[in-house]
């Protein structure tokens, strides 16, 4: 269904959050970022505890350089849906991008509790090294390689540490 058709359906049933959610997803796919943000916000007016809609809104906000707003949405998404792996990962990545290593760690650790992932372990390792917790960072590096043996930056670093180069 095209965005215009979905918008008509959503406007015909303005209290149905699902139509607004579908419109947001479709607008995202079609590259209509501003319309996607509007649709997700409308969805959340109707269903404020919809963690997935908050995550989708946060993704759109990150893509439109509104990271601070995205962080607020991600915090709420993880509060209402503590099992939403993607929201924890994005929250951790945002905070590492800002150099807020200590704040990123709980989000990234929660993500790997929910679903171990080599890329997330790599982010954890970088955060730990940035906070001068080298032994913990090395363990996270090893976990990264256990979950994703071909992770190129982790493998290169591991080999250089192992060979002393």
Phi and psi in degrees as a GROMACS rama.xvg file:
@    title "Ramachandran Plot"
@    xaxis  label "Phi"
@    yaxis  label "Psi"
@TYPE xy
-76.9913  155.501  UNK-2
-53.8665  -40.2169  UNK-3
-63.0745  -40.414  UNK-4
-66.1568  -42.6935  UNK-5
-64.2621  -38.9232  UNK-6
-62.4665  -42.7551  UNK-7
-60.9876  -41.7898  UNK-8
-64.2485  -43.2434  UNK-9
-64.3635  -41.8908  UNK-10
-69.5341  -27.8973  UNK-11
-71.9944  -28.0436  UNK-12
-126.771  69.915  UNK-13
-62.3765  -19.7689  UNK-14
-91.6982  2.24649  UNK-15
-96.2281  101.807  UNK-16
-59.6724  -31.7123  UNK-17
-62.0825  -36.6701  UNK-18
-66.0182  -40.3985  UNK-19
-66.6841  -37.8419  UNK-20
-63.4215  -48.9391  UNK-21
-59.7451  -39.3764  UNK-22
-62.2347  -43.2279  UNK-23
-60.5558  -45.0775  UNK-24
-63.5411  -44.021  UNK-25
-65.9622  -40.9302  UNK-26
-63.0966  -37.5698  UNK-27
-60.733  -48.768  UNK-28
-60.0035  -37.5183  UNK-29
-83.968  -4.00327  UNK-30
83.9525  16.8394  UNK-31
-93.9408  74.6373  UNK-32
-59.1879  -47.8665  UNK-33
-61.1403  -42.1664  UNK-34
-68.3315  -35.3841  UNK-35
-63.81  -44.0499  UNK-36
-59.6499  -45.3574  UNK-37
-61.159  -42.7665  UNK-38
-66.0243  -43.0152  UNK-39
-65.9692  -37.762  UNK-40
-64.0138  -39.8001  UNK-41
-64.3457  -42.0427  UNK-42
-57.1302  -43.5933  UNK-43
-73.8993  -22.2501  UNK-44
-65.3255  -33.7995  UNK-45
-85.4553  -41.4934  UNK-46
-127.911  75.9758  UNK-47
-65.1681  -17.3792  UNK-48
-96.4325  17.4659  UNK-49
-83.2132  95.0109  UNK-50
-63.2349  -36.5319  UNK-51
-66.351  -40.471  UNK-52
-64.5366  -37.5024  UNK-53
-64.5793  -40.7471  UNK-54
-63.1452  -46.7722  UNK-55
-61.5751  -40.496  UNK-56
-62.1826  -43.6788  UNK-57
-59.9616  -43.2022  UNK-58
-57.3661  -43.8492  UNK-59
-65.8011  -39.5265  UNK-60
-65.6025  -39.3214  UNK-61
-61.2486  -43.0948  UNK-62
-67.0646  -17.158  UNK-63
-112.088  25.4302  UNK-64
58.2601  40.1192  UNK-65
-122.507  56.7433  UNK-66
-63.5084  -35.4568  UNK-67
-63.8496  -42.0585  UNK-68
-64.2555  -38.1653  UNK-69
-62.4162  -41.6073  UNK-70
-60.0889  -42.2718  UNK-71
-60.5847  -45.1774  UNK-72
-64.3252  -39.1941  UNK-73
-68.5265  -39.0653  UNK-74
-60.5257  -42.8908  UNK-75
-69.2943  -40.0846  UNK-76
-59.8877  -42.8966  UNK-77
-73.2201  -24.103  UNK-78
-72.074  -45.2194  UNK-79
-83.6447  -23.5162  UNK-80
-132.517  74.9217  UNK-81
-64.1199  -7.50724  UNK-82
-96.9619  5.14361  UNK-83
-85.6565  89.2132  UNK-84
-50.8505  -48.0185  UNK-85
-58.8553  -37.8628  UNK-86
-68.1147  -40.5238  UNK-87
-62.8806  -42.3549  UNK-88
-63.114  -49.4019  UNK-89
-63.4395  -38.7764  UNK-90
-61.8289  -44.687  UNK-91
-63.762  -42.7116  UNK-92
-64.3998  -41.9297  UNK-93
-57.0447  -47.4554  UNK-94
-68.6461  -33.5134  UNK-95
-69.361  -37.375  UNK-96
-59.3836  -31.6766  UNK-97
-88.7325  -0.606085  UNK-98
76.0133  19.6192  UNK-99
-96.8443  69.152  UNK-100
-59.9751  -48.237  UNK-101
-63.381  -36.9572  UNK-102
-73.5042  -28.6054  UNK-103
-73.2769  -33.6745  UNK-104
-56.5741  -48.1921  UNK-105
-60.0644  -38.9823  UNK-106
-65.4258  -44.8648  UNK-107
-67.2558  -38.804  UNK-108
-65.8113  -39.0611  UNK-109
-62.8736  -39.2437  UNK-110
-60.1283  -44.9765  UNK-111
-75.1797  -20.9505  UNK-112
-65.8  -40.8515  UNK-113
-73.0616  -42.4986  UNK-114
-155.896  103.229  UNK-115
-57.2551  138.267  UNK-116
-151.676  130.249  UNK-117
-58.9321  -41.7302  UNK-118
-65.2565  -36.2052  UNK-119
-71.7917  -39.8096  UNK-120
-60.1755  -36.4418  UNK-121
-61.6817  -44.3802  UNK-122
-61.6854  -40.7455  UNK-123
-61.3353  -45.1915  UNK-124
-58.3109  -45.6143  UNK-125
-62.6223  -40.9739  UNK-126
-62.1018  -44.0744  UNK-127
-65.2492  -41.3951  UNK-128
-64.7768  -38.196  UNK-129
-64.1614  -28.8303  UNK-130
-97.1855  16.4607  UNK-131
60.5673  33.8957  UNK-132
-108.267  71.2752  UNK-133
-66.4653  -41.4669  UNK-134
-64.0537  -42.8724  UNK-135
-64.5271  -39.9873  UNK-136
-62.4403  -39.6029  UNK-137
-64.1442  -38.535  UNK-138
-65.9931  -38.1253  UNK-139
-66.2158  -36.7543  UNK-140
-60.7099  -44.4413  UNK-141
-63.4801  -39.8249  UNK-142
-64.1019  -39.604  UNK-143
-55.7083  -47.4455  UNK-144
-73.1218  -26.6959  UNK-145
-65.6584  -41.6523  UNK-146
-85.2264  -25.3264  UNK-147
-143.885  79.9195  UNK-148
-57.8023  -24.8279  UNK-149
-101.081  21.2813  UNK-150
-67.3182  106.925  UNK-151
-60.2408  -53.884  UNK-152
-61.7085  -39.1222  UNK-153
-66.5172  -42.45  UNK-154
-64.0514  -43.8982  UNK-155
-62.3427  -43.202  UNK-156
-66.0777  -42.5863  UNK-157
-60.9287  -44.8654  UNK-158
-65.1627  -39.4459  UNK-159
-67.772  -35.5081  UNK-160
-67.6189  -40.9711  UNK-161
-68.6787  -34.6621  UNK-162
-96.049  -5.59166  UNK-163
76.4017  17.0503  UNK-164
